[in-house]
Amino acid sequence: MNATTINPNPANPNPADINANLDRTASPRYLEPGWFTRNVFNRTIRRLTRLGISVRGSRELRVQGRTSGIWRSVPVNPLTIDGERYLVAPRGTTQWVRNLRAAGGGELHVGRRIEAFTMVELEDAAKPTILREYLRRWKAEVGVFFDGLSADATEAELAEIAPGFPVFRVIPA
């Protein structure tokens, strides 16, 4: 992905302009979940989240399908840094990532609480700090997707893998 400019006025972001500048022509990285993850782990986390039980901050992401228009859901691990929230896609360019890009936003659910949001996709240069904190918080769950890197990885190592990990800044609607 090529770098894009983050809106100089974060209080008044224009996600359409920012997200349109990202180059997604490179072959996207995607690690498909296995049977256990799809049929046991994700379903269990999704059910708990729907009941209002958040597992270490997990949320259910709901986003409209880019071709069907049907609302899709998947458990995600939002990350908060300095009051800003982010969604990281540790498996790469997943279906939820593609849908989120097309929709420009979605909803985060826990129990009956629904948070509508828009998003801004971060440029690769801005990702290392987010990836480091994501690994610090969620390595036990998602570390396997980071090719052996940990929160102690160098800035250069994190910058090298950044193009394979979509990262979105969540902007409350």
C-alpha positions in Angstrom: 0.0 0.0 0.0 1.1 3.5 -0.7 1.1 6.1 1.9 -1.8 8.5 2.2 -2.1 11.7 4.1 -4.0 11.5 7.4 -6.5 14.4 7.7 -4.7 17.3 9.4 -7.9 18.0 11.3 -8.7 14.8 13.2 -11.7 16.5 14.9 -13.3 16.7 11.5 -12.1 13.7 9.4 -13.2 13.0 5.9 -12.9 9.2 5.7 -14.0 9.0 2.0 -11.1 11.2 0.9 -8.5 9.4 3.1 -9.6 5.9 2.3 -9.8 6.6 -1.4 -6.1 7.3 -1.5 -5.0 3.9 -0.2 -3.6 1.6 -2.9 -5.1 -1.9 -2.5 -3.8 -3.2 -5.9 -1.0 -5.3 -4.3 -1.8 -8.9 -3.6 -3.6 -8.8 -0.2 -2.5 -11.0 2.7 -5.2 -13.2 4.0 -5.0 -16.1 6.5 -8.2 -18.1 6.4 -9.5 -19.3 9.8 -9.7 -23.0 10.4 -12.7 -25.0 11.3 -12.2 -24.7 15.1 -11.9 -20.9 14.9 -15.0 -20.5 12.6 -17.3 -23.0 14.2 -16.3 -23.0 17.9 -14.1 -20.1 19.0 -15.7 -17.2 17.0 -19.3 -18.5 17.7 -18.5 -18.8 21.4 -17.1 -15.3 21.6 -19.9 -13.9 19.5 -22.6 -15.5 21.8 -20.9 -14.2 25.0 -20.6 -10.7 23.5 -24.3 -10.8 22.5 -25.1 -11.7 26.1 -23.1 -8.6 27.2 -20.0 -10.5 28.3 -17.0 -8.9 26.8 -13.9 -11.1 26.7 -11.0 -8.7 27.4 -12.7 -5.9 25.6 -14.0 -7.9 22.6 -16.9 -6.6 20.5 -19.1 -8.0 17.8 -18.4 -6.0 14.6 -21.4 -5.7 12.3 -20.9 -4.4 8.8 -23.1 -4.5 5.7 -21.9 -6.9 3.0 -20.4 -5.1 0.0 -22.4 -7.0 -2.6 -25.4 -8.5 -0.7 -26.2 -5.6 1.6 -26.8 -8.2 4.4 -25.4 -7.3 7.8 -22.4 -9.6 8.7 -20.9 -10.1 12.1 -17.6 -11.2 13.5 -15.9 -10.9 16.9 -13.1 -8.3 17.0 -10.6 -6.9 19.5 -10.8 -3.1 19.5 -7.6 -1.4 20.8 -7.6 1.9 22.6 -4.5 4.1 22.5 -4.5 7.7 23.9 -8.3 7.8 23.7 -8.4 6.7 20.0 -9.9 3.3 19.1 -8.6 1.0 16.4 -9.5 -2.2 14.7 -6.7 -4.4 13.5 -7.1 -7.3 11.1 -4.5 -9.8 12.2 -5.5 -12.2 9.4 -5.1 -9.6 6.7 -7.6 -8.6 4.1 -10.5 -10.6 5.4 -14.1 -10.4 4.3 -14.9 -8.0 7.2 -12.1 -5.7 6.1 -13.4 -5.7 2.5 -16.9 -5.0 3.7 -15.8 -2.3 6.1 -13.9 -0.6 3.3 -16.9 -0.6 1.1 -19.4 0.5 3.8 -17.1 3.1 5.3 -18.2 2.1 8.8 -20.3 -0.3 10.9 -21.4 -1.1 14.4 -19.6 -2.4 17.5 -21.9 -4.4 19.8 -21.7 -5.8 23.3 -24.9 -6.9 24.8 -27.6 -4.4 23.9 -25.1 -1.6 23.6 -24.5 -0.5 19.9 -21.9 1.9 18.8 -22.2 3.1 15.2 -19.0 4.3 13.7 -17.2 5.5 10.6 -13.6 4.7 10.0 -10.3 5.9 8.6 -7.9 3.3 7.3 -4.3 4.0 8.4 -1.4 4.4 6.1 1.4 1.8 6.5 3.8 4.4 8.1 1.3 4.9 11.0 0.8 1.2 11.7 3.9 0.1 13.7 2.9 1.9 16.9 -0.6 0.4 16.7 0.6 -3.1 15.8 3.1 -3.0 18.7 0.3 -2.1 21.2 -2.0 -4.7 19.6 0.6 -7.4 20.1 1.2 -6.2 23.7 -2.5 -6.6 24.4 -3.6 -9.5 22.2 -0.5 -11.6 21.5 -1.7 -14.7 23.3 -4.7 -14.8 20.9 -3.3 -13.4 17.6 0.5 -13.7 17.9 0.6 -16.6 15.5 -0.5 -14.3 12.7 2.5 -12.0 13.2 5.3 -14.4 11.9 6.9 -14.7 15.3 7.1 -10.9 16.0 6.2 -9.6 19.5 5.6 -6.2 21.0 9.4 -6.1 21.4 10.0 -6.1 17.7 11.9 -3.3 16.2 10.2 -0.4 14.4 11.7 -1.6 11.1 10.3 -5.1 11.6 6.9 -3.8 12.3 7.1 -1.4 9.4 8.0 -4.3 7.1 4.9 -6.3 8.0 2.5 -3.3 8.2 1.2 -3.6 4.6 -0.3 -7.1 5.5 -2.3 -5.8 8.4 -5.2 -3.5 7.7 -5.7 -1.0 10.6 -8.7 1.3 11.0 -9.3 4.2 13.3 -12.8 4.1 14.7 -14.7 7.4 14.6 -17.9 7.4 16.6 -20.9 8.3 14.4 
